[in-house]
Structure formats: structure tokens, C-alpha cells
């Protein structure tokens, strides 16, 4: 779930944004402290007071605390040169009316969706120990433990440790059978056979899948 900060002096805006960003997919939070930059994926700024431009610039400068946060600004009656200033300071998009923001809300949604997908991949890759049990030589599939053979476990452990990265047949073979010389035809067949049985055991996973990189090898990636 993506978390969007709302910095606004108009209370009714948050109610409107709730309709654009439903709570089952997005968490909207009132934003009033620069420390919150560490805890949101994006920020919508909407200030309408006499100092709105100066305050918006100030918040853009504060956003450098967490450069990965996206900043979208809703500010009416903005001159072109003022927009240039905001973009140069890090604004990702500027809307001069709520209707324009509404029409382009898909841009915000698509941006957050891609970030969420990337974070999921990183989480799976870094936390593979939560899916594998060395003691039981097993893998956790949708909360259920699946027993693996010794070589199945070694291969999936190897793929997890190189999550979303293609490992060649030769690299896999040398890691799994280090004392046997690599012979392309025989060795690739041996790997393919283990992968075939391994796939059958993890095919129900809602989180990861083994994909074939044609003529090269295999990679474990997000499903």
C-alpha cells in the first residue's frame, strides 16, 4: 500500500482525494511536519494563503531529507516562471486546478505502482531467509511448507540470493556441483531436470516464479 501525504490548508481537499485514491490501495495522511518525509511515498501540496508560493518552496527544500519522495503541487494562478522555479526545486508535477489533478491522477497512481513493485522485488530478494528453511530444507509457499530435495534447495537458495538476476547454466552448475566438470549438454540437462521438479513445487506461489532466460539460464523474480 502506498502512503500519500496531504499538505493543505483546505480540509475539503482530503475528502476529494479519498475518492481519487481509495483506501484499499492508498493511505492518505495529513502532513504537517518535515520529519514525515521519511514515512511517505509521495506528497500532494495545496496551499492557498498569501504566502503559498514561498511556503511551497520551503517544503520542496525540506523534501531533500528524502529525495525518493515524489512531490505533486496543486496551486492556482501560477505564473510560468514560478512553475519553472518549482520544477527546478524538485516538483514532479504541478496542477493549477483540482480538475486538472483529477484528470491526471493516473500519472500519480502509475508512478506509485511502479515504485511499489520495485520495493516488493527488493524485499523478496533481501528477505529470502523468511521463505527458506535450511534446517528443514524447505520453502514456504503461501504460508505452507514444501519439502525440497538437497539440490532443489541449493538451487532455489542460489536463485534467491541473486533475485531478479539471470544465472547462467554454467554458473548454477559450478555452484551446485563444484567437484564435477561442466559439460554443456549433460550439465544443462541435469539443471533443467532439477528446475522442472522445483517449479512443480513452487508453482502455486503468489510471490515468486522461476523464469527461463532463453539459451542463458534461469532467474527467480516477482510473480
Helices and strands as residue ranges (DSSP letters): E 2-8, H 11-20, E 26-30, G 34-39, E 42-46, H 52-62, G 63-66, E 70-74, H 80-88, E 93-95, H 98-103, H 105-126, G 128-130, E 132-133, E 138-141, E 144-147, H 150-161, E 167-168, H 169-176, H 184-202, E 208-213, E 217-222
